[in-house]
Structure formats: structure tokens, C-alpha cells
Amino acid sequence: MRFLIVSAFWLTVLFVSFGLFAPHNGTAVVALLLADFSVALALFLIPELDHPFSGLIQISSEPLRKTLEMLGQ
């Protein structure tokens, strides 16, 4: 959790500095928004992938159960 907080703070400072020094036109704004969105999604995926059987993105536990059942025989 500390990693996410430090990463979010660092990226916030980085994108604020990009916004301060970027020219004020549509292309720069769209590029900053797309980059910000992609970084936000990457930060969202870190805790989601840490718990694969719960959350918004889930995988099925059925193949693992079948494999464990086969190994137990």
C-alpha cells in the first residue's frame, strides 16, 4: 500500500510539472489526459492483480480446483 501512495504522489508531481511547462493548446491537453488515464489504470491494476479471485477483475478457481483434485488422487 505504501508503494501505491508513494507512486501516486510521485506521478502527481510529475504530471503537474508537465502541465505547468506544456503549451496551452488542445494537443498538449489531450496528450496529458491520455497519459494520466493510462497511468491511473496501471495503478488501479496493481492491487487488482494482487487478489485474482476477488475484485473487479476475477479469474475462475475451477481449473485450480480440478488440478488439486487430480493431484490428490
C-alpha positions in Angstrom: 0.0 0.0 0.0 2.9 2.4 0.7 4.2 1.7 -2.7 0.9 2.9 -4.3 0.9 6.0 -2.1 4.4 7.0 -3.0 3.9 6.2 -6.7 0.7 8.2 -6.8 2.4 11.2 -5.1 5.4 11.0 -7.4 3.2 10.7 -10.5 1.0 13.6 -9.4 4.1 15.8 -9.0 5.4 14.7 -12.4 2.1 15.4 -14.2 1.7 18.8 -12.5 5.2 19.7 -13.7 4.3 18.5 -17.2 1.1 20.7 -17.1 3.0 23.7 -16.0 5.6 23.6 -18.7 3.4 22.3 -21.6 2.0 24.7 -24.1 -1.7 25.6 -23.6 -3.2 24.0 -26.7 -5.6 21.1 -27.4 -2.9 18.6 -28.5 -0.9 19.0 -25.3 -4.0 18.8 -23.1 -5.3 15.6 -24.8 -1.8 14.1 -24.6 -1.6 14.8 -20.9 -5.1 13.5 -20.2 -4.4 10.2 -22.1 -1.1 9.7 -20.3 -2.8 10.4 -17.0 -5.6 8.0 -17.7 -3.1 5.2 -18.7 -1.1 5.7 -15.6 -4.2 5.7 -13.4 -5.3 2.4 -15.0 -1.9 0.9 -14.3 -2.0 2.0 -10.7 -5.6 0.5 -10.5 -4.3 -2.8 -11.8 -1.6 -3.3 -9.2 -4.0 -4.1 -6.3 -6.5 -5.8 -8.6 -3.9 -8.3 -9.8 -2.7 -8.9 -6.2 -6.1 -10.6 -5.4 -7.0 -12.6 -8.5 -10.1 -14.4 -7.0 -11.9 -11.3 -5.8 -12.4 -7.7 -7.0 -13.4 -6.2 -10.3 -11.2 -8.5 -12.4 -11.6 -12.1 -11.4 -10.3 -15.4 -12.6 -12.1 -18.7 -12.1 -10.8 -21.0 -9.4 -12.2 -24.1 -11.1 -9.1 -25.1 -13.1 -7.0 -24.9 -9.9 -9.6 -27.0 -8.0 -9.6 -29.7 -10.7 -5.8 -29.8 -10.8 -5.6 -30.2 -7.0 -8.3 -32.8 -7.1 -6.3 -34.8 -9.8 -3.1 -34.5 -7.8 -4.9 -35.7 -4.6 -6.0 -39.0 -6.3 
